């Protein structure tokens, strides 16, 4: 089935949970996708991923794996390597694209090489970050290989160097703060869908992303045509440059006062959230693609050698 249509796939293993800091989000994503795939007519087995994943998949022998994992080990090329070894077709991006997109510094290097706009950033040890300002404020401190706004610090002008929580890694990413509106574009195959304007009372953090009422999504974003077209173009270019497959989502910040020069890319997600408040399913729905149809499309797109 690798590389071909999976419409006749009878058994889909939905990989969910895992051991990353985003386990709870993955459980929500996986359960929602499993229910949607059952509605679409597939036999679904939910697999909460742990160290015995290879053995469990060898026993289950699914036709396709739907990757609903988030964070490290599920989104960084690790589980993709297991699936390639087992030759089980799977959804979303392959090993290299997943590893590149999960590493925010490597992602930015790919962006720059392909003419995509970013803000200044660098890696720094937590000792450096806590001792003094690594960049002129305002700037942002966050893990360079996590998602879902886990462990994000905004350092404002006049503030002291931040004290990082114990669970933060020893090496973090520090990037210039990008003011303006938070926007995002999902890519489905070779098509950039539309621009969503994400409106929150403050920073688009973990609670704003996943709690009901945490943010408001405007689809399509009420922005100038020039900016909308640039977002769609940049998201598709980022998807292709990183080597993404299936569905991805690229996040932007836009400083209206600077026009097109104020539009920058933040990151590309190879495993976009698929919960009730998630952005990619909302964009698909805007084009008349129901949630079960959206999940079924990903199963049909699944392959090895991604």
Secondary structure, DSSP 4 states (H G I P E B T S, - for coil): -TTS--TT--EEEEEE--SSTTHHHHHHHHHHHHHHHHHTT-EEEEEE--TTHHHHHHHH--SEEEE---STTTSSSHHHHHHHHHT-EESS--HHHHHHHHSHHHHHHHHHHTT-----EEEEEHHHHHHS-SSSSSEEEE-SS--TTTT-EEE-TTPPPPPPPTTS-SEEEEEE---SEEEEEEEETTEEEEEEEEE-SS---HHHHHSTTS-EEEES----HHHHHHHHHHHHHHHHHHT--SEEEEEEEE-GGGGGGGEEEEEEESS---STT-HHHHHHHHTT--HHHHHHHHHHH-BS--
